[in-house]
């Protein structure tokens, strides 16, 4: 399966809304949050300029939203369609992102809902918890100068 990325457009909104409901709905419910369709739309549209559609052999399978700032790159959203989860695609995307960020000399940050099993993947990739609140863990990769 060949992965590629392209900028998201308004035409992608129906796909992105369905993806958000499918991929995040159960985790939000487990956290006691029940988002409305309007809540999902607002989340999808937030920093839409950073949104990229993940394509597998030119077919949309997910969303990667990265905010690249001078001192860190933040994973705002990484969501994959149900049919492609568990195949290592998220790992591959994150490994590529971490390698690029390391070359740029910046850490990668993200937040993950406490009830989301993706936290284990993030820890295997070298993310560390640097803070938390009642809903999420806040994580970062090691400072590039201190990476083993």
C-alpha positions in Angstrom: 0.0 0.0 0.0 1.5 3.3 -1.1 0.8 6.2 1.2 0.7 9.8 0.2 -0.6 13.1 1.5 -2.5 16.0 -0.1 -4.0 19.2 1.3 -7.6 18.8 2.5 -10.3 20.8 0.7 -13.9 21.7 1.5 -14.9 18.8 -0.8 -13.4 16.5 1.8 -15.6 17.6 4.6 -18.2 14.8 4.3 -15.4 12.2 4.4 -13.7 14.0 7.3 -16.9 14.2 9.3 -17.6 10.5 8.9 -14.0 9.7 9.8 -14.1 11.8 12.9 -17.3 10.1 14.1 -16.0 6.7 13.3 -12.5 7.1 14.7 -13.1 9.4 17.7 -16.7 8.8 18.7 -16.0 5.7 20.8 -13.0 7.4 22.6 -15.0 10.6 23.2 -17.9 8.5 24.6 -15.4 6.6 26.9 -14.2 10.0 28.2 -17.8 11.1 28.9 -17.9 13.4 26.0 -20.7 13.2 23.4 -20.0 15.5 20.5 -22.7 16.7 18.3 -22.3 16.8 14.5 -21.6 20.6 14.8 -18.9 19.8 17.4 -17.3 17.4 15.0 -17.5 19.9 12.2 -15.8 22.6 14.3 -13.0 20.2 15.3 -12.4 19.2 11.7 -12.4 22.9 10.5 -10.1 24.1 13.3 -6.7 24.9 11.6 -8.0 23.4 8.4 -5.0 25.0 6.7 -2.9 22.3 8.4 -5.1 19.4 7.4 -3.8 16.7 4.9 -5.8 13.8 3.6 -3.9 10.5 3.9 -4.2 8.5 0.7 -3.5 4.8 0.2 -3.0 4.1 -3.5 -4.8 7.4 -4.2 -7.9 6.5 -2.0 -8.7 8.6 1.1 -8.1 6.7 4.3 -7.4 9.3 6.9 -6.5 12.7 8.2 -3.2 14.1 9.4 -3.2 17.6 10.8 0.2 19.0 11.9 0.8 22.5 13.2 4.5 23.2 12.4 5.8 26.0 14.6 9.4 27.1 15.0 9.9 25.4 18.3 7.8 22.2 17.9 5.5 20.4 15.6 2.1 19.5 17.0 0.0 16.5 15.9 -3.4 18.0 16.1 -5.2 15.1 14.6 -4.3 11.7 13.2 -7.2 9.5 12.2 -7.4 6.5 10.0 -10.5 4.7 8.6 -11.5 1.6 10.4 -10.6 -0.7 7.5 -6.9 0.3 7.6 -6.3 0.5 11.3 -3.8 -2.0 12.9 -1.7 -2.3 9.7 1.1 0.0 10.9 0.2 3.0 8.8 -0.2 5.3 11.8 3.2 4.2 13.0 4.8 4.7 9.6 3.3 8.3 9.4 4.5 9.2 12.9 8.0 7.7 12.4 8.4 9.8 9.2 7.1 12.9 11.0 9.5 12.3 14.0 12.4 11.8 11.7 11.6 15.0 9.8 11.2 16.9 13.1 14.5 15.6 14.4 16.2 16.8 11.2 14.5 20.2 11.8 15.7 20.2 15.4 12.2 20.3 17.0 10.2 17.9 19.1 6.8 16.5 18.2 4.0 17.1 20.6 0.4 15.8 20.9 -2.4 15.2 23.3 -4.3 11.9 23.6 -7.5 11.1 25.4 -6.9 9.0 28.4 -9.3 6.3 27.1 -7.5 6.1 23.7 -5.4 3.0 23.2 -3.2 5.0 20.7 -1.3 6.2 23.8 0.6 2.9 23.8 1.8 3.4 20.2 2.9 6.9 21.1 5.0 5.6 24.0 6.6 2.9 21.8 7.6 5.7 19.4 9.3 7.6 22.1 6.7 10.1 23.2 6.8 10.9 27.0 4.0 12.3 29.1 4.9 15.9 30.1 1.5 16.9 31.5 -2.1 15.8 31.9 -5.5 17.1 32.7 -8.7 15.2 33.5 -9.3 14.2 29.9 -5.9 14.0 28.2 -2.3 13.1 28.4 0.1 15.7 26.9 3.1 14.1 25.2 6.3 15.0 23.5 9.2 13.4 21.9 12.6 13.8 23.5 14.5 16.9 22.8 16.4 16.2 19.6 19.7 16.9 21.3 19.0 14.2 23.9 17.6 11.5 21.6 19.5 8.2 21.9 
